[in-house]
């Protein structure tokens, strides 16, 4: 359908080669939202234009398709319109917006001439075989809608069932979209469109929370800071009943200071409101403060944060309705990093006014000034900037491919475990076997930069992941041995033998067997396609038993040789399972010799995450209750999954609870423990080799089984231990094991052992090496 729209396009707001699909405007009318947007013309599109607008709920991965109609078309772009049902919008928390267009071929002649952007991570999925580096500079001081925003996806082409689809992220150049927020009359929740830090359109659904943005930030030579911006809320309660104050907060012991600010009328923002449905308008503010008082300290480094506080002035002290909103730099404003050098009573100090990279929240940092240290930082920043440049990435990829044509180093074996973060699992077992039995081989580990110290301290040969040295070693190596996927951009040379050891016997569904994928940064179709693209490079795949072999072949679409010999990592559970070695391990781990040890090793949840590769975990286990019951005779050791990004405060349980999440070798924890508690993690397949009691703490089994993954067998009937949902039930299970003398009397366990552990007897490393090397 086409109609004359005569849309007036603002200068700079038309589609471009980089922003092929861009927002024009959003208008809320009664119970619908009307979204107009522009799409750059492409000769490969089907005529009449076919496709849909796609909303993806960021937390759950749920998809919502909305039709569009063509308002106008010319040789430069299409003008499209979609009408969104507000009642459907409020069923999510954060919606990311894409456009799907049907095409007649993958690329037009014009596109084929363009080299396109190169991004080493644009194929990355997360999951049990994640290959992307996790973020290290996330702002933990605030949670805002941009924290989990992934890099804008390049134009993506998907072909399935003969239909070619081109997928575009809907971009926007509007800085003030949030002022168009409206409150749904039925749910009383705000529907707020916003521009992400990456320049994309998203919607957030929330029942509280104002917007505070900084448009201009200055720091002069005398230490005077000037901030200008606006604050706004769509909610009557926050506008009419909460007192607004601007405060500066600091490190522990710093007394929060209130900063005076000047309110400013902002008539220039009037065009951005939804006049019919939004009675409230933004108020401008202007702040002046002097930083010299903050820098007169003996501390070497201090960080101060700026907040707007919205407080109930009728209630003394903190109140549930009170809010503290960090000052954030507005979208499209270039990142601020201004500094001055001040002479203070405690020496020269460098005072910086900064907007954080991810959250754009405003900080004031005070550090001791050193010319030499500043010079080193500048050099490091320059090197990092060069490394991260797209042309450098492209050159690196080309160099990797070209290095693959160099003569093979026939004795070089490269190892990697969990993205280079650990010295563990099957690669470790194979490495240690080869080191002892094949001295002619050169054995080197691929190591994440943040884990180098572990390898240096242990004297283990390594190459830093993605370094020049790593590039040439990986490209020329005869063997790769890894337990998780490599980034998709890495080409495998013809001379390289890729031995994929994987990292567990599958209970929950994998890859092609998953009906839906609920992971950040991907969708079901993309996840499966990327997985199969990676698995096509594998030459050998390790399997612990016939059950796993059948699943691996199907789920990974793997048609080459499966090495079905048991897991090498479990050899130690047979060779070290004796009182002398266990006593030595307890001394090494500084765990009490005279107490029984409970190991708690749960898995991660696909739909609970902070961002790519950084998963949340809520500790449902009541440690205080366990301590009160068992503290005299037991200790508990926590071992989180490697993708979980939690740091638990165990200080209230000192002497009872220990966090070993970052301990490299989980086998050592198996050996010292008397009972293991897990949920759906594959660790119980390995632990069964010890024939010790297990408890399955499955408080969310209905959700996990029916929504997130699904199981390969009837877990509730065949689990080799009791299934419990509360801490009380955990206590009862432990007491039952105590009364039985920690001996297992169960036909279910015996059948389980015979089905899954029959190949393992301490010789799997030998058998795997004989097969592959």
C-alpha positions as CSV (number, residue, x, y, z in Angstrom):
1,X,0.0,0.0,0.0
2,X,1.4,3.4,-0.9
3,X,0.1,6.9,-0.2
4,X,1.5,10.4,-0.5
5,X,3.0,11.4,2.9
6,X,4.9,14.5,1.9
7,X,7.1,13.9,5.0
8,X,9.5,16.7,5.8
9,X,12.8,15.0,6.6
10,X,15.1,17.0,8.9
11,X,18.6,17.6,7.6
12,X,20.8,14.7,8.7
13,X,17.9,12.4,9.5
14,X,17.6,10.7,6.1
15,X,18.9,7.0,5.7
16,X,22.6,6.6,4.9
17,X,24.9,3.7,4.1
18,X,25.6,3.4,7.8
19,X,22.1,4.0,9.1
20,X,20.0,2.3,6.5
21,X,16.8,2.3,8.7
22,X,16.2,5.4,10.8
23,X,13.4,6.7,13.0
24,X,11.4,9.7,11.9
25,X,9.0,10.2,14.8
26,X,6.8,8.5,17.4
27,X,3.2,9.6,18.2
28,X,1.0,8.1,21.0
29,X,-2.7,8.3,20.3
30,X,-5.2,6.8,22.8
31,X,-4.1,3.1,23.0
32,X,-1.7,2.9,20.1
33,X,1.8,4.2,19.3
34,X,2.4,5.3,15.7
35,X,6.0,4.9,14.6
36,X,7.2,6.4,11.3
37,X,10.6,5.5,10.0
38,X,12.7,5.5,6.8
39,X,14.4,2.7,5.0
40,X,17.2,3.3,2.4
41,X,16.2,2.0,-1.0
42,X,17.8,-1.3,-2.2
43,X,17.4,-2.9,-5.5
44,X,17.3,-6.4,-4.0
45,X,14.0,-5.7,-2.0
46,X,10.9,-7.5,-3.2
47,X,8.3,-5.3,-4.7
48,X,5.8,-4.6,-3.3
49,X,7.9,-4.2,-0.1
50,X,7.3,-7.1,2.2
51,X,8.4,-7.8,5.8
52,X,7.6,-6.5,9.3
53,X,8.8,-4.5,12.3
54,X,10.3,-6.8,14.9
55,X,10.2,-6.1,18.6
56,X,12.6,-8.3,20.7
57,X,12.1,-8.2,24.5
58,X,15.7,-7.9,25.8
59,X,15.3,-9.9,29.0
60,X,13.3,-12.9,27.8
61,X,14.1,-12.9,24.0
62,X,10.4,-12.9,23.2
63,X,9.6,-11.6,19.7
64,X,6.6,-9.5,18.6
65,X,6.0,-8.9,14.9
66,X,4.1,-5.7,13.7
67,X,3.1,-5.1,10.1
68,X,4.0,-1.9,8.3
69,X,2.5,0.1,5.5
70,X,4.5,2.1,2.9
71,X,3.5,5.8,3.0
72,X,5.9,7.0,0.4
73,X,8.6,5.5,-1.9
74,X,11.3,7.1,-4.1
75,X,14.7,6.2,-5.4
76,X,16.4,7.1,-2.1
77,X,14.2,5.7,0.6
78,X,10.8,4.3,1.7
79,X,8.7,6.0,4.4
80,X,7.1,3.3,6.5
81,X,4.6,3.3,9.3
82,X,3.7,0.8,12.0
83,X,1.0,0.9,14.7
84,X,1.8,-0.6,18.0
85,X,-0.7,-1.8,20.6
86,X,0.2,-0.3,24.0
87,X,-1.4,-3.2,25.8
88,X,1.1,-5.5,24.1
89,X,4.0,-3.1,24.8
90,X,3.5,-3.2,28.6
91,X,4.0,-7.0,28.6
92,X,7.8,-6.5,28.4
93,X,10.5,-4.6,30.2
94,X,12.9,-3.4,27.5
95,X,12.1,-3.8,23.7
96,X,14.7,-3.5,21.0
97,X,13.4,-2.7,17.6
98,X,14.4,-4.2,14.2
99,X,13.1,-4.1,10.7
100,X,12.8,-7.4,8.7
101,X,12.6,-7.0,4.9
102,X,12.2,-9.7,2.3
103,X,14.8,-9.6,-0.5
104,X,15.3,-11.4,-3.8
105,X,19.1,-11.9,-3.3
106,X,21.6,-11.5,-0.5
107,X,23.5,-8.5,-1.8
108,X,23.0,-5.8,-4.4
109,X,25.8,-5.0,-6.8
110,X,26.4,-1.7,-4.9
111,X,26.8,-3.6,-1.6
112,X,29.2,-6.1,-3.1
113,X,31.5,-3.2,-4.0
114,X,31.5,-2.1,-0.3
115,X,34.0,-3.9,1.9
116,X,31.6,-3.4,4.9
117,X,32.5,-3.0,8.6
118,X,34.6,-5.7,10.2
119,X,33.8,-6.6,13.7
120,X,35.5,-9.6,15.3
121,X,32.6,-10.1,17.7
122,X,29.6,-9.6,15.5
123,X,29.0,-13.3,15.3
124,X,29.3,-13.9,19.0
125,X,26.6,-15.8,20.9
126,X,26.6,-16.4,24.6
127,X,25.8,-19.6,26.4
128,X,27.7,-22.6,27.6
129,X,30.1,-22.1,24.7
130,X,30.4,-18.4,24.8
131,X,33.2,-16.9,22.8
132,X,32.9,-13.2,23.5
133,X,35.1,-11.3,25.9
134,X,33.1,-10.1,29.0
135,X,33.0,-6.4,29.8
136,X,35.3,-5.1,32.5
137,X,34.3,-1.5,32.7
138,X,30.6,-1.9,33.5
139,X,29.2,0.7,35.9
140,X,28.0,-1.1,38.9
141,X,26.8,2.0,40.6
142,X,23.6,2.3,38.6
143,X,21.3,0.2,36.5
144,X,19.9,1.9,33.5
145,X,18.3,1.0,30.2
146,X,21.6,1.2,28.3
147,X,23.6,-1.2,30.4
148,X,22.7,-4.3,28.4
149,X,22.6,-2.7,25.0
150,X,24.6,-4.8,22.6
151,X,26.7,-3.3,19.8
152,X,24.5,-2.3,16.9
153,X,24.1,-5.2,14.7
154,X,25.4,-4.7,11.1
155,X,22.9,-5.4,8.4
156,X,22.2,-9.1,8.7
157,X,21.1,-11.5,6.0
158,X,19.3,-14.7,6.9
159,X,18.1,-17.3,4.4
160,X,15.7,-20.0,5.5
161,X,13.2,-22.1,3.5
162,X,14.1,-20.2,0.4
163,X,13.3,-16.7,1.8
164,X,16.0,-14.2,2.1
165,X,15.5,-11.7,4.9
166,X,17.5,-8.6,5.6
167,X,17.5,-7.5,9.2
168,X,18.1,-3.9,10.3
169,X,18.4,-2.4,13.7
170,X,16.2,0.7,13.8
171,X,18.5,3.6,14.4
172,X,17.7,7.1,15.7
173,X,19.3,10.5,16.0
174,X,16.8,11.9,18.4
175,X,18.4,13.0,21.7
176,X,15.2,13.8,23.5
177,X,13.0,10.8,22.8
178,X,12.4,10.1,26.5
179,X,10.4,13.3,26.8
180,X,7.8,11.6,24.7
181,X,7.1,9.1,27.5
182,X,3.5,8.4,28.3
183,X,1.8,6.5,31.2
184,X,-0.5,3.6,30.2
185,X,-3.9,4.3,31.9
186,X,-4.6,0.6,32.5
187,X,-1.3,-0.5,34.1
188,X,0.0,2.9,35.3
189,X,3.3,2.0,33.8
190,X,5.3,4.4,31.6
191,X,6.1,3.5,28.0
192,X,9.3,5.4,27.3
193,X,11.1,5.4,23.9
194,X,14.8,6.2,24.2
195,X,18.0,6.4,22.1
196,X,20.6,3.9,23.4
197,X,24.2,4.9,23.7
198,X,24.8,3.1,20.4
199,X,22.3,5.2,18.6
200,X,19.5,2.6,18.4
201,X,15.8,2.8,19.2
202,X,14.4,0.9,22.2
203,X,11.4,1.2,24.6
204,X,11.5,0.6,28.3
205,X,8.5,-0.1,30.4
206,X,8.7,1.0,34.1
207,X,6.5,2.1,37.0
208,X,8.9,4.7,38.5
209,X,12.0,6.7,37.7
210,X,12.6,10.1,36.3
211,X,15.1,11.0,33.5
212,X,18.1,13.2,34.4
213,X,20.4,14.2,31.5
214,X,23.4,16.4,31.3
215,X,23.7,18.3,28.0
216,X,26.8,20.4,28.8
217,X,29.7,19.8,31.2
218,X,32.7,22.1,31.8
219,X,35.7,22.0,34.1
220,X,37.9,25.2,34.1
221,X,41.5,25.6,35.2
222,X,40.5,26.9,38.6
223,X,38.6,23.7,39.4
224,X,35.1,25.1,38.7
225,X,32.6,22.6,37.4
226,X,29.5,23.7,35.5
227,X,26.8,21.2,34.5
228,X,23.7,22.0,32.4
229,X,20.8,19.7,31.6
230,X,17.2,18.8,32.4
231,X,15.1,16.5,34.6
232,X,11.7,15.0,33.8
233,X,9.3,12.4,35.0
234,X,6.0,11.2,33.5
235,X,4.6,10.2,36.9
236,X,2.3,12.5,39.0
237,X,3.8,11.3,42.3
238,X,7.4,12.1,41.4
239,X,6.5,15.5,39.9
240,X,4.2,16.7,42.7
241,X,5.3,15.1,46.0
242,X,9.0,14.4,45.8
243,X,11.6,17.1,46.7
244,X,14.5,17.3,44.2
245,X,18.0,17.8,45.4
246,X,21.4,17.4,43.7
247,X,24.0,15.6,45.8
248,X,27.6,14.4,45.5
249,X,28.5,11.1,47.0
250,X,31.9,9.7,47.6
251,X,33.8,6.7,49.0
252,X,33.0,5.1,52.4
253,X,33.2,7.6,55.1
254,X,32.5,10.6,52.9
255,X,29.6,12.6,54.0
256,X,27.1,13.2,51.2
257,X,26.9,16.9,50.2
258,X,24.0,18.7,48.8
259,X,24.8,21.0,45.8
260,X,22.6,24.0,45.1
261,X,21.2,24.2,41.5
262,X,19.3,26.7,39.5
263,X,16.0,25.7,37.7
264,X,15.7,26.9,34.2
265,X,12.6,27.1,31.9
266,X,13.2,25.0,28.8
267,X,10.7,26.0,26.1
268,X,13.1,24.6,23.5
269,X,12.0,21.1,24.6
270,X,8.3,21.7,23.9
271,X,8.2,20.0,20.5
272,X,9.3,16.6,22.1
273,X,6.3,16.0,24.4
274,X,3.2,14.0,23.7
275,X,0.9,17.0,24.4
276,X,-2.4,15.1,24.6
277,X,-1.2,12.4,27.0
278,X,1.7,13.9,29.0
279,X,0.8,16.9,31.2
280,X,4.3,17.2,32.7
281,X,7.3,19.0,31.1
282,X,11.0,18.9,31.7
283,X,12.8,21.4,33.9
284,X,16.3,22.6,33.1
285,X,19.0,22.9,35.7
286,X,22.4,24.6,36.0
287,X,24.9,23.6,38.6
288,X,28.2,25.2,39.8
289,X,30.6,23.5,42.2
290,X,34.3,23.8,43.1
291,X,36.4,20.6,43.2
292,X,39.3,21.9,45.2
293,X,37.7,20.9,48.5
294,X,37.4,17.3,47.2
295,X,41.0,17.1,46.3
296,X,42.5,18.1,49.7
297,X,43.0,14.6,50.9
298,X,45.9,12.2,51.6
299,X,44.1,9.4,49.6
300,X,45.8,8.5,46.3
301,X,42.6,7.9,44.5
302,X,39.0,9.0,45.1
303,X,35.8,8.8,43.0
304,X,32.8,11.0,43.5
305,X,29.4,10.5,41.9
306,X,26.7,13.0,41.1
307,X,23.0,12.2,41.7
308,X,19.6,13.8,41.6
309,X,17.7,12.7,44.7
310,X,13.9,12.6,44.6
311,X,12.7,12.3,48.2
312,X,9.4,12.4,50.1
313,X,9.8,15.6,52.1
314,X,7.0,14.5,54.5
315,X,8.8,11.4,55.7
316,X,11.9,11.6,57.9
317,X,14.9,9.4,56.7
318,X,15.1,7.1,53.7
319,X,11.7,6.1,52.2
320,X,10.7,3.3,49.8
321,X,9.6,5.9,47.3
322,X,12.8,7.9,47.4
323,X,15.0,7.8,44.3
324,X,18.7,8.5,43.5
325,X,19.2,9.0,39.8
326,X,22.8,9.4,38.5
327,X,23.5,12.4,36.3
328,X,24.0,10.9,32.8
329,X,25.4,12.5,29.7
330,X,22.8,12.8,27.0
331,X,23.0,10.5,23.9
332,X,25.1,11.7,20.9
333,X,27.1,14.0,23.2
334,X,30.7,13.0,22.8
335,X,32.1,11.3,25.8
336,X,33.6,13.7,28.3
337,X,37.0,13.3,29.8
338,X,38.3,16.7,31.0
339,X,41.0,17.1,33.7
340,X,43.2,19.7,35.4
341,X,46.2,19.6,37.7
342,X,45.7,21.3,41.1
343,X,48.2,22.1,43.7
344,X,46.9,21.0,47.1
345,X,48.2,20.6,50.7
346,X,48.9,17.0,50.0
347,X,50.7,17.5,46.7
348,X,49.7,17.7,43.0
349,X,46.4,16.1,42.2
350,X,44.8,15.3,38.8
351,X,41.1,16.1,39.0
352,X,39.0,14.7,36.1
353,X,35.4,15.2,35.1
354,X,34.3,12.0,33.3
355,X,31.2,10.5,31.7
356,X,31.5,6.7,31.9
357,X,31.7,4.8,28.7
358,X,28.8,2.4,29.1
359,X,26.4,4.2,31.4
360,X,27.5,7.8,30.6
361,X,27.1,8.6,34.3
362,X,29.0,11.6,35.5
363,X,32.0,11.2,37.9
364,X,34.7,13.3,39.4
365,X,37.9,11.5,40.0
366,X,40.8,12.7,42.1
367,X,44.2,10.9,41.9
368,X,47.8,11.7,42.9
369,X,49.5,13.2,39.9
370,X,52.6,11.7,38.4
371,X,54.0,12.9,35.1
372,X,55.6,9.5,34.4
373,X,52.4,7.6,35.2
374,X,50.4,9.9,33.0
375,X,52.8,9.4,30.1
376,X,52.5,5.6,30.5
377,X,48.7,5.9,30.5
378,X,48.7,7.9,27.3
379,X,50.9,5.4,25.5
380,X,48.7,2.5,26.7
381,X,45.6,4.4,25.5
382,X,47.1,5.0,22.1
383,X,48.0,1.4,21.7
384,X,44.6,0.3,22.8
385,X,42.9,2.7,20.4
386,X,45.0,1.4,17.5
387,X,44.3,-2.2,18.4
388,X,40.5,-1.6,18.6
389,X,40.3,0.4,15.3
390,X,38.2,-1.4,12.7
391,X,41.0,-1.3,10.2
392,X,43.3,-2.9,12.7
393,X,40.8,-5.7,13.4
394,X,40.4,-6.3,9.7
395,X,44.2,-6.3,9.2
396,X,44.5,-8.8,12.1
397,X,41.9,-11.1,10.5
398,X,43.7,-10.9,7.2
399,X,47.0,-11.6,8.9
400,X,45.6,-14.6,10.7
401,X,44.4,-16.0,7.4
402,X,47.7,-15.3,5.6
403,X,49.7,-16.8,8.5
404,X,47.8,-20.1,7.9
405,X,49.7,-20.5,4.7
406,X,53.0,-20.4,6.5
407,X,54.7,-23.8,7.1
408,X,52.9,-25.8,9.8
409,X,54.7,-26.3,13.2
410,X,54.0,-30.0,13.4
411,X,54.8,-30.3,17.1
412,X,52.8,-27.3,18.3
413,X,49.6,-27.9,20.3
414,X,47.5,-24.9,21.4
415,X,45.2,-25.4,24.4
416,X,42.3,-23.2,25.6
417,X,39.7,-23.7,28.4
418,X,36.6,-21.6,28.8
419,X,37.7,-18.7,26.6
420,X,41.2,-18.7,27.9
421,X,40.1,-17.9,31.5
422,X,41.0,-21.2,33.2
423,X,43.6,-24.0,33.4
424,X,41.0,-26.7,33.7
425,X,38.7,-29.3,32.3
426,X,39.5,-31.7,29.5
427,X,42.2,-29.6,27.8
428,X,44.1,-29.5,31.1
429,X,44.0,-33.3,31.5
430,X,45.2,-33.9,27.9
431,X,47.9,-31.2,28.4
432,X,49.2,-32.9,31.5
433,X,49.2,-36.3,29.9
434,X,51.0,-35.1,26.8
435,X,53.6,-33.2,28.9
436,X,54.5,-36.4,30.7
437,X,54.3,-38.8,27.8
438,X,55.1,-36.8,24.6
439,X,58.1,-34.5,25.4
440,X,58.8,-33.8,21.8
441,X,55.6,-31.7,21.5
442,X,55.5,-27.9,22.2
443,X,52.4,-27.3,24.4
444,X,51.1,-23.7,24.7
445,X,48.0,-22.3,26.3
446,X,45.8,-19.6,24.8
447,X,45.1,-17.2,27.7
448,X,42.8,-14.3,28.4
449,X,44.8,-11.2,29.4
450,X,43.1,-11.1,32.8
451,X,44.2,-14.7,33.6
452,X,47.8,-14.4,32.7
453,X,49.1,-14.3,36.2
454,X,47.7,-17.7,37.0
455,X,49.7,-19.3,34.2
456,X,52.9,-17.2,34.9
457,X,52.8,-18.2,38.6
458,X,52.4,-21.9,37.7
459,X,55.1,-21.7,35.0
460,X,52.8,-22.9,32.2
461,X,53.7,-21.8,28.7
462,X,51.1,-19.4,27.2
463,X,50.3,-16.9,24.5
464,X,48.0,-13.9,25.3
465,X,44.8,-14.3,23.4
466,X,44.5,-12.1,20.3
467,X,48.2,-10.9,20.6
468,X,50.6,-11.0,17.6
469,X,52.4,-14.0,19.1
470,X,49.0,-15.8,19.6
471,X,48.0,-15.1,16.0
472,X,51.1,-16.8,14.5
473,X,51.0,-19.7,16.9
474,X,47.3,-20.4,16.4
475,X,47.6,-20.1,12.6
476,X,50.6,-22.4,12.3
477,X,49.7,-24.9,15.1
478,X,49.2,-28.6,14.1
479,X,46.5,-29.0,16.9
480,X,43.9,-26.9,18.7
481,X,42.5,-28.4,21.9
482,X,39.6,-26.5,23.4
483,X,36.4,-27.1,25.4
484,X,34.3,-24.2,24.1
485,X,33.7,-22.5,20.8
486,X,36.3,-20.1,19.2
487,X,35.1,-16.8,17.8
488,X,33.6,-17.3,14.4
489,X,36.0,-15.0,12.5
490,X,39.0,-17.2,13.2
491,X,39.8,-19.3,10.1
492,X,41.2,-22.8,10.6
493,X,44.2,-23.6,8.3
494,X,44.0,-26.9,6.4
495,X,47.0,-28.2,8.4
496,X,45.3,-27.7,11.8
497,X,43.5,-30.5,13.6
498,X,40.7,-29.0,15.7
499,X,40.0,-31.3,18.7
500,X,36.8,-30.0,20.5
501,X,36.6,-31.6,23.9
502,X,33.4,-29.9,25.1
503,X,32.7,-29.5,28.8
504,X,29.9,-31.7,30.0
505,X,27.4,-34.5,29.5
506,X,24.2,-32.9,28.4
507,X,21.1,-32.7,30.5
508,X,19.6,-29.5,29.1
509,X,19.1,-29.1,25.4
510,X,21.9,-27.9,23.2
511,X,22.2,-25.9,20.0
512,X,19.9,-27.4,17.3
513,X,17.8,-29.1,19.9
514,X,16.8,-25.9,21.6
515,X,13.3,-24.7,20.7
516,X,14.0,-21.1,21.8
517,X,17.1,-19.2,22.8
518,X,16.8,-16.7,25.6
519,X,20.4,-15.3,25.6
520,X,21.6,-11.7,25.3
521,X,23.0,-10.6,21.9
522,X,21.4,-13.3,19.8
523,X,18.2,-15.0,18.7
524,X,17.2,-18.6,18.1
525,X,18.0,-18.6,14.3
526,X,21.3,-16.8,14.6
527,X,22.5,-18.9,17.6
528,X,21.9,-22.1,15.8
529,X,23.4,-20.9,12.5
530,X,26.6,-19.6,14.3
531,X,26.9,-22.8,16.3
532,X,26.8,-25.0,13.2
533,X,29.2,-22.7,11.4
534,X,31.7,-23.2,14.2
535,X,31.1,-27.0,14.6
536,X,31.8,-27.5,10.9
537,X,35.5,-26.6,11.7
538,X,35.9,-29.4,14.3
539,X,37.8,-32.5,13.2
540,X,37.3,-34.6,16.4
541,X,34.7,-34.3,19.1
542,X,35.2,-35.8,22.5
543,X,32.3,-37.7,24.1
544,X,32.0,-39.3,27.6
545,X,29.5,-42.0,26.6
546,X,27.1,-43.3,23.9
547,X,24.2,-41.2,25.2
548,X,26.3,-38.0,24.7
549,X,27.5,-39.1,21.2
550,X,24.0,-39.4,19.9
551,X,23.0,-35.9,21.2
552,X,26.3,-34.2,20.1
553,X,26.0,-35.5,16.5
554,X,22.4,-34.2,16.2
555,X,22.6,-31.0,18.2
556,X,26.0,-29.8,16.9
557,X,25.3,-31.1,13.3
558,X,28.6,-33.0,13.6
559,X,29.4,-35.7,11.0
560,X,33.1,-36.3,11.6
561,X,34.8,-38.5,14.1
562,X,33.6,-38.7,17.7
563,X,36.1,-39.9,20.2
564,X,33.9,-41.8,22.7
565,X,36.4,-42.7,25.5
566,X,35.0,-40.9,28.6
567,X,36.2,-37.5,29.9
568,X,40.0,-37.1,30.5
569,X,39.2,-34.5,33.2
570,X,37.6,-37.3,35.3
571,X,40.7,-39.5,35.4
572,X,41.8,-37.7,38.6
573,X,38.6,-38.8,40.3
574,X,40.0,-42.3,40.1
575,X,43.7,-41.7,40.6
576,X,43.5,-39.2,43.5
577,X,40.4,-40.6,45.3
578,X,42.3,-41.7,48.4
579,X,42.7,-40.4,52.0
580,X,46.3,-39.1,51.6
581,X,45.6,-37.1,48.4
582,X,42.3,-35.7,49.9
583,X,44.1,-34.6,53.1
584,X,46.8,-32.8,51.0
585,X,44.1,-31.1,48.9
586,X,42.3,-29.8,52.0
587,X,45.5,-28.3,53.3
588,X,46.1,-26.7,49.9
589,X,42.6,-25.2,49.8
590,X,42.8,-24.3,53.5
591,X,39.6,-26.2,54.4
592,X,39.1,-27.8,57.8
593,X,40.2,-31.5,58.0
594,X,37.7,-32.3,60.8
595,X,34.5,-31.1,59.1
596,X,32.4,-32.5,56.3
597,X,32.2,-30.4,53.2
598,X,29.1,-29.6,51.2
599,X,29.9,-28.4,47.6
600,X,27.2,-26.2,46.0
601,X,27.8,-26.0,42.2
602,X,24.7,-24.6,40.3
603,X,24.5,-23.6,36.7
604,X,23.4,-20.2,35.1
605,X,20.0,-19.1,33.8
606,X,19.8,-18.0,30.2
607,X,17.3,-15.3,30.9
608,X,19.0,-13.7,33.9
609,X,21.9,-11.5,32.8
610,X,23.6,-8.2,33.1
611,X,24.8,-8.4,29.5
612,X,26.6,-10.6,27.1
613,X,28.5,-13.3,29.0
614,X,27.7,-11.8,32.4
615,X,24.9,-13.7,34.0
616,X,23.0,-13.0,37.3
617,X,22.5,-15.5,40.0
618,X,20.2,-15.1,43.0
619,X,21.3,-17.2,45.9
620,X,18.1,-18.9,46.9
621,X,19.9,-21.0,49.5
622,X,19.5,-19.7,53.1
623,X,23.2,-19.9,54.3
624,X,22.3,-18.5,57.7
625,X,19.8,-21.3,58.3
626,X,22.4,-23.9,57.1
627,X,25.1,-22.4,59.4
628,X,22.8,-22.5,62.4
629,X,22.0,-26.2,61.7
630,X,25.3,-27.6,60.5
631,X,27.9,-25.0,61.5
632,X,29.6,-27.2,64.1
633,X,30.2,-30.1,61.8
634,X,30.1,-28.8,58.2
635,X,31.4,-26.1,55.9
636,X,29.9,-25.2,52.5
637,X,31.9,-24.4,49.4
638,X,30.2,-22.3,46.6
639,X,31.3,-22.8,43.0
640,X,29.4,-20.7,40.5
641,X,29.3,-21.3,36.7
642,X,32.1,-19.4,34.9
643,X,29.6,-17.2,33.1
644,X,28.0,-15.9,36.4
645,X,29.2,-12.4,37.3
646,X,28.3,-12.3,41.0
647,X,30.6,-11.5,43.9
648,X,28.9,-12.8,47.0
649,X,29.4,-11.2,50.4
650,X,30.1,-14.2,52.6
651,X,31.4,-12.2,55.6
652,X,28.3,-13.0,57.8
653,X,29.1,-16.7,57.3
654,X,32.8,-16.5,58.0
655,X,34.3,-19.9,58.9
656,X,31.2,-21.7,57.3
657,X,30.8,-20.6,53.7
658,X,33.7,-20.3,51.2
659,X,33.5,-18.9,47.6
660,X,35.7,-21.0,45.3
661,X,34.0,-19.8,42.1
662,X,37.4,-18.7,40.7
663,X,39.3,-21.8,41.7
664,X,40.7,-23.3,38.5
665,X,40.1,-27.0,39.0
666,X,36.6,-28.1,40.1
667,X,37.9,-31.7,40.4
668,X,39.8,-30.7,43.5
669,X,36.5,-29.5,45.0
670,X,34.8,-32.8,44.1
671,X,37.5,-34.8,45.8
672,X,37.4,-32.9,49.1
673,X,33.6,-32.8,49.3
674,X,31.4,-35.3,51.1
675,X,28.1,-34.3,49.4
676,X,27.4,-32.2,46.4
677,X,24.4,-29.9,45.8
678,X,23.6,-28.7,42.3
679,X,20.6,-28.1,40.0
680,X,20.7,-28.7,36.3
681,X,24.5,-28.4,35.9
682,X,26.3,-31.2,34.1
683,X,28.7,-31.5,37.1
684,X,26.5,-34.2,38.6
685,X,27.5,-36.6,35.7
686,X,31.2,-36.2,36.7
687,X,30.6,-36.3,40.5
688,X,28.7,-39.6,40.1
689,X,32.1,-41.2,39.4
690,X,32.9,-40.8,43.1
691,X,29.7,-42.6,44.2
692,X,29.0,-39.9,46.8
693,X,25.6,-38.4,47.8
694,X,24.1,-35.6,45.7
695,X,21.2,-33.2,46.3
696,X,19.4,-31.4,43.5
697,X,18.2,-27.9,44.6
698,X,15.7,-27.2,41.9
699,X,13.5,-24.3,43.2
700,X,12.7,-23.2,39.6
701,X,12.4,-26.5,37.9
702,X,9.1,-25.7,36.1
703,X,10.5,-22.6,34.5
704,X,13.8,-24.2,33.6
705,X,12.3,-27.4,32.2
706,X,9.4,-25.8,30.3
707,X,10.7,-22.4,29.2
708,X,14.4,-22.1,29.2
709,X,16.0,-25.3,28.0
710,X,14.1,-28.5,28.4
711,X,15.8,-31.8,29.4
712,X,17.0,-34.8,27.3
713,X,15.5,-37.3,29.8
714,X,13.0,-37.5,32.6
715,X,15.3,-35.7,35.1
716,X,12.7,-35.7,37.9
717,X,12.4,-39.5,37.8
718,X,16.0,-40.4,37.0
719,X,18.1,-37.9,38.9
720,X,20.7,-39.8,41.1
721,X,19.7,-38.0,44.2
722,X,16.7,-36.2,45.9
723,X,15.1,-33.2,44.3
724,X,14.4,-30.4,46.8
725,X,13.0,-26.8,46.5
726,X,13.6,-25.2,49.9
727,X,16.5,-24.9,52.4
728,X,14.4,-27.0,54.9
729,X,14.3,-29.8,52.4
730,X,18.1,-29.5,51.8
731,X,18.6,-29.9,55.6
732,X,16.3,-33.0,55.7
733,X,18.3,-34.5,52.8
734,X,21.6,-34.0,54.5
735,X,20.3,-35.5,57.7
736,X,19.1,-38.5,55.8
737,X,22.6,-39.0,54.2
738,X,24.1,-38.7,57.7
739,X,21.9,-41.5,59.0
740,X,22.9,-43.7,56.1
741,X,26.6,-43.1,56.8
742,X,26.9,-41.2,53.5
743,X,26.6,-44.5,51.6
744,X,24.3,-44.6,48.6
745,X,21.7,-47.4,48.5
746,X,19.7,-46.7,45.3
747,X,18.9,-48.7,42.2
748,X,18.3,-45.4,40.4
749,X,21.9,-44.3,41.2
750,X,23.4,-47.6,40.1
751,X,21.5,-47.5,36.8
752,X,22.6,-43.9,36.3
753,X,26.3,-44.8,36.9
754,X,26.1,-47.7,34.4
755,X,24.6,-45.5,31.8
756,X,26.8,-42.5,32.1
757,X,30.1,-43.4,33.8
758,X,30.9,-46.9,32.3
759,X,33.8,-45.6,30.1
760,X,35.6,-43.8,32.9
761,X,38.3,-45.6,34.9
762,X,41.3,-43.2,35.0
763,X,42.5,-44.0,31.4
764,X,40.4,-41.5,29.3
765,X,43.4,-39.1,28.7
766,X,45.5,-42.0,27.3
767,X,42.7,-43.2,25.1
768,X,41.9,-39.7,23.7
769,X,45.6,-39.0,22.9
770,X,46.0,-42.4,21.2
771,X,43.0,-41.6,19.0
772,X,43.8,-38.0,18.0
773,X,47.6,-37.6,18.3
